[in-house]
Amino acid sequence: MSCPFVREEPIVEGARLIWRVFRIQRILQDRQGPLAQRDSVLIERYRFSREGIIYLTNLLDPYVKSSTHRSRALTTAQTVCIALRLFASGTFLYAVGDAENIGKSAVCRSIRKVYLALKHFLGVFVVFPSHLRPQVVKQGFFSIAGFPNVIGTIDCTHIAIKAPPGPNEGDFVNRKGVHSINVQMVCDSMCHITNVEAKWPGSVHDSRIFRESGLCTLFERGAYDGILLGDKGYACRQYFMTPFPDPNPGPRTRYNAALGRTRARIEMTFGQIKGRFQCLKSLRVAPDRACDIIVACAVLHNIATIRKERTPVVEVQPDDDLQPVHLDQPSGRAARDRIVQHYFEY
């Protein structure tokens, strides 16, 4: 029976009293526009200049813009800069949130939006053999050390990740005992990434990644007129040149020296991308998300290189002492001997 002296039911009134006591007051923090800083500060924090950030904002806006403006939703520029800050620093989500005055969950959503958006542009900015004509690519490589007909240098690098749960955890342990993703990249003479394979666990050998890649299939079909340069961890093929093992002084030594100087471009590329995006030194995410972030960083690296953004100090990656798991093919040895005879016997 309701009481005539109380306007509402006692239960409803009690619920309102409890809500007033335990209600969490919303606090809208002041977020300064990321482009308000000087160019030097922007490059240090985000690895892109003001013009570069504006370019990325316009490029990614259809994919990352908020569907509403309620509750002071993040702008596209803020969303992009949050992701760039994590990629550049490799720090924790809460640290990025504290720096940008937003919560950890908002940081996580922003980063996911950006790296998924960047994957849409993989085929636009990462093109093999290059955005330039093949003859221009070959001339660029030939000018380094006189090695002919090269359209790309190839190698793999390990990106450390946290140990994933589940029965496949052991597959990600590389030969150094670290959980990682083994990433194959190809670059041109200007350190533009022209091909990237980021899906293999750390225990997989470099040569297997190449054999099962789409790039290998295209070369086997004769789709490209040119050769790749790799280290001794790969098998020598007609289109894939590797160094001679233990050569005597003479033409083969000169061949190895020229190959090493030319192939150093891929090591420089690894140094640049890891120096520009510190997150690639160790990713604290699941393997599938790590692969997406690696691809996104490859796209960002090419955008930065094409736009001539400031290049970080390069830490040249040491060569892995890998032994080939397959013998050199006879056609590969014959092609290698012809190169030695025509270009290095003098």
TORMAR-513196 format. One line per 10 residues: number of its first residue (from 0); their letters; for each residue x, y, z of C-alpha. Coordinates in Angstrom, 1 decimal, m for minus. Layout:
BEGIN
NUM> A> X/Y/Z ~ ...
//
This chain:
BEGIN
0> MSCPFVREEP> 0.0/0.0/0.0 ~ 1.5/3.3/m1.0 ~ 1.9/6.2/1.4 ~ m0.1/9.3/0.6 ~ 2.7/11.6/2.0 ~ 5.5/10.2/m0.3 ~ 5.4/11.2/m3.9 ~ 7.2/8.1/m5.3 ~ 7.7/4.5/m4.2 ~ 10.2/4.1/m1.4
10> IVEGARLIWR> 12.3/1.7/m3.4 ~ 12.7/4.2/m6.3 ~ 13.6/6.9/m3.8 ~ 16.2/4.7/m2.1 ~ 17.8/3.8/m5.5 ~ 18.2/7.4/m6.3 ~ 19.8/8.1/m3.0 ~ 22.3/5.3/m3.5 ~ 23.0/6.5/m7.1 ~ 23.8/10.0/m5.8
20> VFRIQRILQD> 26.2/8.7/m3.2 ~ 28.2/6.4/m5.4 ~ 27.9/8.3/m8.7 ~ 31.3/8.9/m10.4 ~ 31.7/12.4/m11.5 ~ 32.7/12.7/m15.2 ~ 35.8/14.7/m15.8 ~ 36.5/16.1/m19.3 ~ 40.2/16.7/m19.5 ~ 41.7/19.4/m21.6
30> RQGPLAQRDS> 43.3/18.0/m24.7 ~ 45.7/20.3/m26.6 ~ 45.7/19.9/m30.3 ~ 48.7/17.8/m31.4 ~ 49.7/20.2/m34.2 ~ 50.1/23.1/m31.7 ~ 53.7/22.1/m31.1 ~ 56.9/23.1/m33.0 ~ 58.0/20.9/m35.8 ~ 61.0/19.7/m33.9
40> VLIERYRFSR> 58.8/18.5/m31.0 ~ 56.4/16.8/m33.5 ~ 59.2/14.9/m35.1 ~ 60.6/13.8/m31.8 ~ 57.2/12.6/m30.5 ~ 55.5/11.3/m33.7 ~ 58.4/10.9/m36.2 ~ 56.5/13.1/m38.7 ~ 56.5/16.9/m39.4 ~ 53.4/19.0/m39.3
50> EGIIYLTNLL> 52.9/18.6/m43.0 ~ 53.4/14.8/m42.7 ~ 50.8/14.5/m39.9 ~ 48.3/16.6/m41.9 ~ 48.9/14.3/m44.9 ~ 48.3/11.2/m42.7 ~ 45.2/12.7/m41.2 ~ 43.7/13.4/m44.6 ~ 44.7/10.0/m45.9 ~ 43.2/8.0/m42.9
60> DPYVKSSTHR> 40.2/10.2/m42.2 ~ 37.6/8.0/m43.9 ~ 38.8/5.0/m41.9 ~ 39.4/6.5/m38.4 ~ 37.1/9.5/m38.0 ~ 34.6/9.3/m35.1 ~ 30.9/8.7/m36.1 ~ 29.8/11.2/m33.5 ~ 30.9/14.5/m31.9 ~ 29.3/13.7/m28.5
70> SRALTTAQTV> 31.3/13.6/m25.3 ~ 34.2/15.4/m27.0 ~ 35.1/12.6/m29.3 ~ 38.7/12.4/m30.5 ~ 39.4/14.1/m33.8 ~ 41.2/12.3/m36.6 ~ 44.4/14.2/m36.0 ~ 44.3/13.2/m32.3 ~ 43.6/9.6/m33.2 ~ 46.5/9.4/m35.7
80> CIALRLFASG> 48.9/11.1/m33.3 ~ 48.1/8.7/m30.5 ~ 49.0/5.8/m32.7 ~ 52.1/7.5/m34.0 ~ 53.2/8.2/m30.4 ~ 53.0/4.6/m29.4 ~ 54.7/3.4/m32.7 ~ 57.5/6.0/m32.2 ~ 58.1/5.4/m28.5 ~ 57.2/1.7/m27.9
90> TFLYAVGDAE> 56.0/2.7/m24.5 ~ 53.0/1.4/m22.5 ~ 49.4/2.3/m23.3 ~ 48.8/4.1/m20.1 ~ 51.9/6.2/m20.6 ~ 50.6/7.4/m24.0 ~ 47.2/8.1/m22.4 ~ 48.8/10.2/m19.6 ~ 50.8/12.2/m22.2 ~ 47.7/12.8/m24.4
100> NIGKSAVCRS> 45.2/13.2/m21.5 ~ 43.0/10.3/m22.4 ~ 42.2/6.9/m20.9 ~ 44.0/3.6/m21.7 ~ 41.0/2.1/m23.4 ~ 40.7/5.1/m25.8 ~ 44.4/4.7/m26.6 ~ 43.9/1.0/m27.4 ~ 40.9/1.8/m29.7 ~ 42.8/4.6/m31.5
110> IRKVYLALKH> 45.9/2.5/m32.2 ~ 43.7/m0.4/m33.6 ~ 41.8/2.0/m35.8 ~ 45.0/3.4/m37.3 ~ 47.0/0.2/m37.9 ~ 43.9/m1.4/m39.5 ~ 43.5/1.7/m41.7 ~ 47.1/1.7/m42.8 ~ 46.8/m1.9/m43.9 ~ 44.4/m0.7/m46.6
120> FLGVFVVFPS> 47.3/1.2/m48.2 ~ 49.8/m1.7/m48.2 ~ 49.3/m2.2/m52.0 ~ 49.6/1.6/m52.6 ~ 52.8/2.3/m50.8 ~ 54.6/m1.1/m50.8 ~ 55.0/m2.1/m54.4 ~ 57.5/m4.5/m56.0 ~ 59.9/m3.9/m57.6 ~ 59.4/m0.2/m56.9
130> HLRPQVVKQG> 57.2/2.8/m57.7 ~ 60.0/3.7/m60.2 ~ 60.8/2.0/m63.5 ~ 62.8/m1.3/m63.1 ~ 65.7/0.2/m65.1 ~ 66.0/3.1/m62.6 ~ 66.0/0.6/m59.7 ~ 68.8/m1.4/m61.4 ~ 70.8/1.7/m62.0 ~ 70.4/2.7/m58.4
140> FFSIAGFPNV> 71.8/m0.6/m57.2 ~ 74.6/m0.7/m59.8 ~ 75.9/2.7/m58.7 ~ 76.6/1.3/m55.2 ~ 79.2/m1.3/m56.0 ~ 78.8/m2.3/m59.7 ~ 76.5/m5.3/m59.1 ~ 74.3/m5.7/m62.2 ~ 70.6/m6.4/m62.8 ~ 69.5/m6.1/m59.1
150> IGTIDCTHIA> 65.9/m5.1/m58.4 ~ 65.9/m5.8/m54.7 ~ 67.8/m6.9/m51.6 ~ 66.1/m9.3/m49.2 ~ 66.5/m10.5/m45.7 ~ 64.5/m11.3/m42.6 ~ 64.5/m9.6/m39.2 ~ 63.0/m10.8/m35.9 ~ 60.5/m8.6/m34.0 ~ 60.3/m9.6/m30.4
160> IKAPPGPNEG> 56.8/m10.2/m28.9 ~ 55.5/m11.3/m25.6 ~ 55.1/m15.1/m25.1 ~ 51.7/m16.0/m26.6 ~ 49.4/m18.4/m24.6 ~ 48.3/m21.7/m26.0 ~ 49.9/m24.9/m27.4 ~ 51.7/m23.0/m30.3 ~ 53.8/m20.9/m27.9 ~ 57.0/m22.9/m28.7
170> DFVNRKGVHS> 56.7/m22.1/m32.4 ~ 57.5/m18.4/m31.7 ~ 60.8/m19.1/m29.9 ~ 63.6/m18.3/m32.3 ~ 67.1/m19.8/m32.2 ~ 68.2/m17.1/m29.6 ~ 65.5/m18.2/m27.2 ~ 63.3/m15.1/m27.8 ~ 59.6/m15.1/m28.7 ~ 59.4/m13.3/m32.1
180> INVQMVCDSM> 57.8/m12.8/m35.5 ~ 60.2/m13.5/m38.4 ~ 59.6/m10.7/m40.9 ~ 60.8/m10.8/m44.5 ~ 61.4/m7.5/m46.3 ~ 62.7/m6.4/m49.7 ~ 63.9/m2.9/m50.4 ~ 65.3/m0.9/m53.3 ~ 68.5/1.2/m53.3 ~ 66.8/4.2/m51.6
190> CHITNVEAKW> 65.6/2.0/m48.6 ~ 62.0/2.0/m49.8 ~ 60.3/m1.3/m48.6 ~ 59.0/m3.0/m51.7 ~ 57.7/m6.2/m50.2 ~ 56.9/m7.4/m46.7 ~ 55.9/m10.8/m45.2 ~ 54.8/m10.5/m41.6 ~ 53.1/m13.7/m40.6 ~ 55.7/m16.3/m39.6
200> PGSVHDSRIF> 56.7/m17.3/m36.1 ~ 60.3/m16.9/m35.0 ~ 61.2/m20.6/m35.3 ~ 60.7/m20.6/m39.1 ~ 63.9/m20.3/m41.3 ~ 64.4/m17.4/m43.6 ~ 64.7/m19.6/m46.7 ~ 61.3/m21.3/m46.0 ~ 59.6/m17.9/m45.7 ~ 60.9/m16.9/m49.1
210> RESGLCTLFE> 60.0/m20.3/m50.7 ~ 56.4/m20.0/m49.6 ~ 56.0/m16.4/m50.4 ~ 54.1/m15.0/m53.3 ~ 57.2/m13.2/m54.4 ~ 59.0/m16.5/m55.0 ~ 56.1/m17.8/m57.0 ~ 56.2/m14.8/m59.3 ~ 60.0/m15.1/m59.8 ~ 59.6/m18.8/m60.6
220> RGAYDGILLG> 57.1/m17.9/m63.3 ~ 59.5/m15.3/m64.8 ~ 57.4/m12.3/m63.9 ~ 60.4/m10.1/m63.2 ~ 63.5/m9.3/m65.3 ~ 66.1/m9.0/m62.5 ~ 67.7/m10.6/m59.5 ~ 67.5/m10.5/m55.7 ~ 70.5/m10.4/m53.4 ~ 70.5/m12.4/m50.2
230> DKGYACRQYF> 72.9/m13.7/m47.6 ~ 74.3/m17.2/m47.3 ~ 71.1/m18.4/m45.4 ~ 69.4/m18.6/m48.8 ~ 69.9/m21.0/m51.7 ~ 71.4/m19.6/m54.8 ~ 68.9/m19.6/m57.7 ~ 68.9/m18.2/m61.2 ~ 67.1/m15.1/m60.0 ~ 68.6/m15.0/m56.4
240> MTPFPDPNPG> 72.3/m14.4/m55.9 ~ 74.1/m15.3/m52.7 ~ 77.8/m15.1/m51.7 ~ 80.4/m17.7/m52.4 ~ 81.4/m19.7/m49.3 ~ 85.1/m19.2/m48.4 ~ 86.2/m17.8/m51.8 ~ 89.9/m17.5/m52.7 ~ 91.3/m14.0/m53.4 ~ 90.3/m12.8/m56.8
250> PRTRYNAALG> 87.1/m12.4/m58.8 ~ 84.9/m14.3/m56.3 ~ 86.2/m12.2/m53.4 ~ 85.4/m9.0/m55.4 ~ 82.0/m10.5/m56.2 ~ 81.3/m11.2/m52.5 ~ 82.4/m7.7/m51.6 ~ 80.2/m6.0/m54.1 ~ 77.2/m8.2/m53.1 ~ 77.8/m7.4/m49.4
260> RTRARIEMTF> 77.9/m3.6/m50.1 ~ 74.8/m3.7/m52.2 ~ 72.9/m6.0/m49.9 ~ 73.7/m3.6/m47.0 ~ 70.7/m1.6/m48.1 ~ 68.3/m4.0/m46.5 ~ 70.2/m3.8/m43.2 ~ 70.1/0.0/m43.4 ~ 66.3/m0.3/m44.0 ~ 65.9/m2.5/m40.9
270> GQIKGRFQCL> 67.9/0.1/m38.9 ~ 65.8/3.0/m40.2 ~ 62.4/1.4/m39.5 ~ 63.4/0.2/m36.1 ~ 65.0/3.5/m35.2 ~ 62.0/5.5/m36.5 ~ 59.4/3.2/m34.7 ~ 60.8/2.0/m31.4 ~ 57.8/m0.3/m30.9 ~ 59.4/m2.8/m33.3
280> KSLRVAPDRA> 62.1/m3.5/m30.8 ~ 59.5/m5.4/m28.7 ~ 55.7/m5.6/m29.1 ~ 53.7/m6.4/m26.0 ~ 50.7/m7.7/m28.0 ~ 49.3/m11.0/m29.4 ~ 51.0/m12.3/m32.6 ~ 48.1/m11.4/m35.0 ~ 48.1/m7.8/m33.7 ~ 51.9/m7.7/m33.9
290> CDIIVACAVL> 51.8/m8.6/m37.6 ~ 49.3/m5.9/m38.3 ~ 51.4/m3.3/m36.5 ~ 54.6/m4.4/m38.4 ~ 52.8/m4.0/m41.7 ~ 51.5/m0.5/m40.6 ~ 55.0/0.6/m39.7 ~ 56.3/m0.6/m43.1 ~ 53.6/1.6/m44.8 ~ 54.5/4.5/m42.5
300> HNIATIRKER> 58.2/4.1/m43.2 ~ 57.6/4.3/m47.0 ~ 55.4/7.4/m46.5 ~ 58.1/9.0/m44.4 ~ 60.9/8.1/m46.9 ~ 58.9/9.3/m49.9 ~ 58.1/12.6/m48.1 ~ 61.7/12.9/m47.0 ~ 61.0/13.1/m43.3 ~ 63.9/13.2/m41.0
310> TPVVEVQPDD> 65.8/9.9/m41.0 ~ 66.8/8.6/m37.6 ~ 70.3/7.5/m36.7 ~ 70.7/4.1/m38.2 ~ 71.8/1.2/m36.1 ~ 72.9/m1.4/m38.7 ~ 71.5/m4.8/m37.8 ~ 74.1/m7.6/m37.4 ~ 73.9/m10.4/m39.9 ~ 72.5/m13.6/m38.6
320> DLQPVHLDQP> 74.9/m16.5/m39.0 ~ 72.4/m18.8/m40.8 ~ 73.4/m21.9/m42.6 ~ 71.5/m22.7/m45.8 ~ 69.0/m25.5/m45.4 ~ 68.9/m26.2/m49.2 ~ 71.7/m26.7/m51.7 ~ 72.3/m24.1/m54.4 ~ 70.6/m24.9/m57.6 ~ 72.8/m25.6/m60.7
330> SGRAARDRIV> 71.1/m22.8/m62.6 ~ 71.8/m20.4/m59.7 ~ 75.5/m21.4/m59.6 ~ 75.8/m21.0/m63.4 ~ 74.2/m17.5/m63.3 ~ 76.5/m16.5/m60.4 ~ 79.6/m17.7/m62.4 ~ 78.5/m15.6/m65.4 ~ 78.2/m12.5/m63.3 ~ 81.7/m13.1/m61.9
340> QHYFEY> 83.1/m13.7/m65.4 ~ 81.5/m10.6/m67.0 ~ 81.8/m8.0/m64.2 ~ 84.5/m9.0/m61.7 ~ 87.3/m10.7/m63.7 ~ 89.7/m7.8/m64.2
//
